Amino acid sequence: MHSTESRSLGEYYAENAAVLGAAPDVSLPLMRALLEGVHRCSAEPAGVTYADVTAGALPATWCVPTSIDASRVILYFHGGGFVLQSRHSHRKLAGHLAAAAGARVLVVDYRQAPENPFPAQLEDASTVYSWLLDQGIDSRHIALAGDSAGANLAVTTALAARDKGLDLPVAIVALSPWFDMENTSSTLDSNAAHDALVQRALVEQMATMFLGPNGSARDPLANPLYADLVGLPPIYISAGGHEALLDDGVRFADRAEKAGVAVTMEIEPEQQHVFHFMAGNAPEADKALAAAAEWLVVQMDYAEEPSSAR
């Protein structure tokens, strides 16, 4: 049974869905304004400071916990269907992850659709990853993470780096991932009555805006369910049992494992899309972020061991 505290995220989503449903022709600026406020579901993380920077010409924010291994970095891509939200809407979520992992987290604002369709988002994400490498940060000390569309970017940024011959990040954390731009997930229908925000019409609209007039829903750098996943670093997937996009993560995990990638997937029963937004306010979110952070630390510790000791 989910906690009483965790219900507030579903209520927030339902309130916004009601506004959007009452005005099907609602303007994109209003939609963006409504869902930017999701940060109110997160508590302010203790012992975390923030610093705005320019990372590879992109606006970004460092989330820096008091207790830190300064050599380790988590590059975090916010969700929002490639259309909504920002580093500001995700600052507190990223701060909780930073505190749990004892590492700096860099949250980036990438260009958004429909003004900038695919591959603008991936180009920006790849630019920031290269910027971190150019700062002299060892790739074994860099993990990629993100939620929803940002989880897609975390995976495709690693794919693009692999294809360019760059050193790969040590690990990837995907929270409530949205991978399938064809929107064929079975849970879009089976969980439609449970997911308070994500519905087929919404993701179809966002996929159309993201891909633009020239993008393909089967492009492996837009839809990693079509990608060759061989050689990717270990991946951790965390999702809620009530998510309409749950099957995206399940199918991706299966494909990754068949490609020889080490995958861990945790499903928290009865939780909403990116229930991690409830960090500091609901035990399910705190548990999930703590588990993801613990897994990340293990991956980074392992990467630092001499090969003879493994």
C-alpha positions in Angstrom: 0.0 0.0 0.0 1.4 3.4 -0.9 1.9 6.0 1.7 -0.5 8.9 2.4 2.3 11.3 1.6 2.9 9.9 -1.9 -0.7 10.7 -2.9 0.0 14.4 -3.2 1.9 13.9 -6.5 -1.1 12.2 -8.1 -3.3 15.0 -6.8 -0.9 17.6 -8.3 -0.9 15.7 -11.6 -4.7 15.3 -11.6 -5.3 19.0 -11.0 -3.1 19.9 -13.9 -4.6 17.3 -16.1 -8.1 18.7 -15.3 -7.0 22.1 -16.5 -5.4 20.8 -19.6 -8.5 18.6 -20.3 -10.8 21.5 -19.9 -8.9 23.4 -22.5 -7.7 21.0 -25.2 -6.3 24.0 -27.2 -4.4 25.3 -24.2 -1.4 27.2 -25.2 2.1 25.7 -24.9 3.3 28.5 -22.6 0.4 27.8 -20.1 1.2 24.0 -20.2 4.8 24.8 -19.5 3.9 27.1 -16.6 1.6 24.5 -15.0 4.1 21.7 -15.0 7.1 23.8 -14.1 5.6 23.9 -10.6 6.2 20.2 -9.9 9.2 21.2 -7.8 6.7 22.1 -5.0 6.2 18.3 -4.5 9.9 18.0 -3.4 11.2 19.1 0.0 14.3 21.3 0.0 17.2 18.9 0.5 19.4 19.6 3.6 23.0 20.4 3.2 22.9 21.1 -0.6 24.1 24.3 -2.2 23.5 25.4 -5.8 25.6 27.3 -8.3 24.6 28.4 -11.8 27.2 27.8 -14.5 27.5 27.8 -18.3 28.4 24.3 -19.4 29.4 24.0 -23.0 27.4 27.3 -23.7 24.3 25.9 -22.0 22.8 27.1 -18.7 23.2 24.6 -16.0 23.1 24.3 -12.2 25.5 22.5 -9.9 23.9 20.8 -6.9 26.7 20.3 -4.3 26.1 18.4 -1.1 28.0 19.1 2.1 29.5 15.6 2.2 31.0 15.1 -1.2 33.5 13.3 -3.3 34.4 16.2 -5.6 35.9 14.0 -8.3 32.5 12.4 -9.0 29.8 13.9 -11.2 26.3 13.0 -12.1 25.1 14.7 -15.3 21.3 15.0 -14.9 18.8 15.6 -17.8 15.4 16.8 -16.7 12.2 15.3 -18.1 9.1 17.0 -19.5 8.6 15.2 -22.8 11.4 17.2 -24.5 8.9 20.1 -24.4 8.4 21.2 -20.8 10.2 21.8 -17.5 13.8 22.9 -16.7 16.7 22.7 -14.4 14.7 24.8 -12.0 11.7 22.4 -11.8 14.2 19.5 -11.1 16.7 21.3 -8.8 15.4 19.8 -5.6 15.1 16.3 -7.0 18.6 16.5 -8.3 19.7 17.9 -4.9 18.3 14.9 -3.1 20.2 12.6 -5.5 23.4 14.5 -5.0 23.1 14.2 -1.2 22.3 10.5 -1.4 25.2 9.8 -3.7 27.7 12.1 -2.1 28.5 13.5 -5.5 28.0 16.8 -7.5 25.0 16.8 -9.8 24.9 19.0 -12.9 21.4 19.7 -14.1 21.3 21.1 -17.7 18.8 23.2 -19.7 18.8 21.8 -23.2 16.8 23.2 -26.2 13.2 22.2 -26.3 10.7 21.2 -28.9 8.7 22.2 -30.9 10.9 25.3 -31.4 13.9 23.0 -31.6 13.0 19.5 -32.6 15.2 16.4 -32.5 18.2 16.1 -32.6 18.7 19.4 -30.8 18.2 17.9 -27.4 20.7 15.1 -28.0 23.2 17.6 -29.5 23.0 19.7 -26.3 23.3 16.7 -24.0 26.3 15.5 -25.9 27.9 18.9 -25.8 27.7 19.0 -22.0 29.1 15.5 -21.6 32.0 16.4 -23.8 32.4 19.6 -21.8 32.8 17.6 -18.6 35.5 15.4 -20.2 37.3 18.6 -21.4 37.3 19.8 -17.8 39.6 16.8 -17.1 36.9 14.7 -15.3 37.6 11.0 -15.8 34.7 9.3 -17.5 34.9 6.6 -14.8 33.8 9.4 -12.4 30.8 10.5 -14.6 27.4 9.0 -14.4 24.4 10.0 -16.6 20.9 10.3 -15.1 17.5 11.6 -16.0 13.8 11.2 -15.6 11.2 10.5 -18.3 12.4 12.2 -21.5 15.6 13.0 -19.6 16.2 9.3 -19.0 15.9 8.8 -22.8 18.6 11.5 -23.1 20.8 9.8 -20.6 20.8 6.6 -22.7 21.1 8.2 -26.1 23.9 10.5 -24.9 25.9 7.4 -24.0 25.0 5.8 -27.4 26.2 8.9 -29.2 29.4 8.9 -27.2 30.0 5.3 -28.0 29.5 5.9 -31.7 31.9 8.8 -31.6 34.6 6.7 -29.9 34.5 8.8 -26.7 35.1 7.3 -23.3 31.8 6.2 -21.8 30.3 7.2 -18.5 30.5 4.7 -15.7 26.8 4.2 -15.3 23.3 5.4 -16.3 20.3 5.9 -14.0 16.9 6.1 -15.7 14.0 7.3 -13.6 10.5 6.5 -15.1 12.0 6.4 -18.6 10.1 7.4 -21.8 11.9 5.5 -24.6 9.2 4.6 -27.2 8.4 7.4 -29.6 6.0 5.1 -31.3 4.1 4.9 -28.0 3.4 1.2 -28.3 3.7 0.4 -24.6 1.0 -2.0 -23.4 0.8 0.0 -20.1 -0.4 3.1 -21.9 -3.7 1.3 -22.0 -3.5 -1.1 -19.0 -2.4 1.7 -16.6 -4.5 4.5 -18.2 -6.9 4.5 -15.3 -4.1 4.7 -12.7 -1.7 7.3 -14.2 -2.9 10.7 -13.2 -0.8 12.6 -15.8 0.5 10.5 -18.7 -2.1 9.5 -21.2 -1.7 8.3 -24.8 -2.9 11.6 -26.3 -0.3 13.6 -24.3 2.7 11.4 -25.2 1.6 11.3 -28.9 1.4 15.1 -28.9 4.8 15.4 -27.3 6.4 12.8 -29.6 5.1 14.7 -32.6 6.6 18.0 -31.3 9.9 16.3 -30.4 10.4 14.6 -33.7 9.3 17.5 -35.8 8.7 17.2 -39.6 11.8 15.2 -40.3 12.4 13.0 -37.3 11.7 9.3 -37.3 10.0 7.5 -34.3 12.3 4.6 -35.0 15.5 6.5 -35.0 17.7 4.7 -32.4 18.9 8.0 -31.1 15.4 9.2 -30.5 13.9 5.8 -29.6 16.6 3.6 -27.9 14.3 0.6 -28.2 15.7 0.4 -31.7 19.3 1.0 -30.8 22.2 -1.4 -30.7 22.8 -1.4 -26.9 26.1 -3.4 -27.0 28.8 -1.8 -24.9 26.7 0.5 -22.8 27.7 0.8 -19.1 25.5 -0.7 -16.4 22.0 0.8 -16.2 19.6 1.3 -13.2 15.9 1.8 -13.9 13.4 2.9 -11.3 9.7 3.2 -12.2 6.3 3.3 -10.5 3.8 0.5 -10.8 1.0 2.8 -11.9 2.9 4.5 -14.7 1.5 4.5 -18.2 5.1 4.3 -19.5 6.1 1.4 -17.2 6.4 -1.0 -20.2 9.0 1.3 -21.8 11.4 0.5 -19.0 10.5 -3.2 -18.9 11.1 -3.7 -22.7 14.3 -1.6 -22.6 15.7 -3.6 -19.7 15.0 -6.9 -21.6 16.7 -5.6 -24.8 19.7 -4.3 -22.8 20.2 -7.5 -21.0 20.1 -9.4 -24.3 22.8 -7.1 -25.5 25.0 -8.0 -22.6 24.4 -4.8 -20.5 24.1 -5.2 -16.8 20.6 -3.9 -15.9 18.9 -3.4 -12.6 15.2 -2.5 -12.6 13.1 -1.6 -9.5 9.4 -1.0 -9.7 7.7 0.7 -6.7 4.1 -0.5 -6.5 1.2 2.0 -7.0 3.5 5.0 -7.7 3.0 7.7 -10.3 5.3 8.8 -13.1 8.5 10.2 -11.7 7.3 9.6 -8.2 10.8 10.6 -7.2 9.6 14.2 -7.3 8.3 13.5 -3.8 11.8 13.3 -2.4 11.9 14.4 1.2 8.1 14.2 1.5 7.3 10.6 0.8 9.1 7.4 1.9 8.7 5.7 -1.5 10.6 8.5 -3.3 13.3 8.6 -0.6 13.7 4.8 -0.8 14.0 4.8 -4.6 16.6 7.6 -4.7 18.6 6.1 -1.9 18.7 2.7 -3.8 19.7 4.4 -7.0 22.4 6.4 -5.3 23.7 3.3 -3.5 23.9 1.5 -6.8 25.7 4.4 -8.4 28.3 4.6 -5.6 29.0 0.8 -6.1 29.5 1.3 -9.8 31.9 4.2 -9.3 33.8 2.3 -6.6 34.1 -0.7 -8.8 35.4 1.4 -11.7 38.2 2.8 -9.6 39.5 -0.6 -8.5 42.6 -1.9 -10.2 41.7 -4.5 -12.8 43.8 -7.0 -10.9 41.6 -6.6 -7.8 38.3 -7.3 -9.5 
